[in-house]
C-alpha cells in the first residue's frame, strides 16, 4: 500500500531528474580553441566566458558531470599535452527531456502496470 501511495504521489507532483553541473575551466593554446569549444558543446556544455591569459586562452563553461568522463584523455590527445583543465561542482540542473527518458528506460522505469 505504501509503495502504491508513493507512486501515485510521484505521478501527481511531476518529478524531474537533476544532474550535477560542473564549473569547468580549460586553458589551451589559441590554436586549439575551436576544437575545445566544439567538444565542450558536444558534451552538452554551455560556454560561460573566455579570456586571454598570456599565450593561452581560458574557456569557462558549465558541463554535466556525466559528460566529463574521459575529458582529461581527450584534452591531452587533442592539444598534444599542452591543455589543462580544472573542474568543480557548481549546481544541479534539470536534465533535458530526451536524456531523462534514456535514464528512466535504462533503469527499468515507465512501468505500464501502474
N, C-alpha and C positions, 0 to 999 in steps of 0.2 A: 504494500500500500504506500509506503514511504517513497519508494522509487518511482511509482506512478505519479505521485504528487509532485515530486521534483521534476520529472519530465514535463508534466503539464505546466508547471510554473516557468520552466525554461522556455517553453514554446511561446508563452504569453508575453515574456519580457524582452523578446528579440535579442538574444545574446550575440556578442561579437567575439571574434578571436583577435587578441592583441599580440604583437610581436615586438621584441626589443629592437630599438633603433640605436645604432652606434654613431657617435661623432667620430668621423674618420678624417685624419689629416695626412695627405700624401705629398711628399717632397720629391720632385723629379726634375731632371734637366729638361729644359724647354723643348728639346727635340722630341720628347716622348709624351708631351702634354695631350695631344689629340687622342692617342691610343688609350691613355689612362682615363681621360674624361669619358670616352666611349665605353670603356669597361665598367666604370662606376655606374653609368646609366644602364648598362645591360644587367647589372646586379640589383636593379630597382632602386638605385641610389639617387638622391637629389643633391646636386652641387649647391653649396651654400655660399661659396665665395672663392676667390683666387687672389693671390698676390705674388709679387716677385720677391725673392729672398736671395740676394747675391746672384749667382748664375743659374739658380733653380727657380722653379715655380712651385708654389704651395697651393694645393687644392683642398678645400674644406667641404665635406659632404656628410649627409646622413644616409646610412646604408643599413638595411635589415641585417641583424646578426647572422641569420640563416644563410645569407648570400655572401658572407665574408670568408667562409671556409675555403681554403686554398688560395687566398689572396696573396699571401707572402710569396708563395712559389710563383704565381703569375707575375707579380711585380718584379721579382728578381730576374726572371727569364726575359720579360719584355723590356727591361731597362738595362740589361747586361750587368745587373747587380748594383746599379747606381741610384736606384729609387729606394726610399724608405717610407714607412708609414707608422702612424700610431692610431689606436682606436680605443674609445672608452664608451661605456653605456651613457646614453643621453635621456631617452624617454621611451614610452611604449606608444605604439600606433596601431590602428586597426588594419588588419591585412586586407588587400584587395579581394573582392568577391571571388574571383577565379582561383586565387591562391587558397582562400578559406575553404572553397569547395573541394580542392585537392586534399587539403589536410583532413577534412571530415571523411572523405572517401577512403583515404589511406588508413584511418583509424577506425574503420567499420561503422561510421555514422550513417545517418539517414535511414534508420530502420523504418520500413513501411508498416510494421506491425503495431505501431503506436496508435 
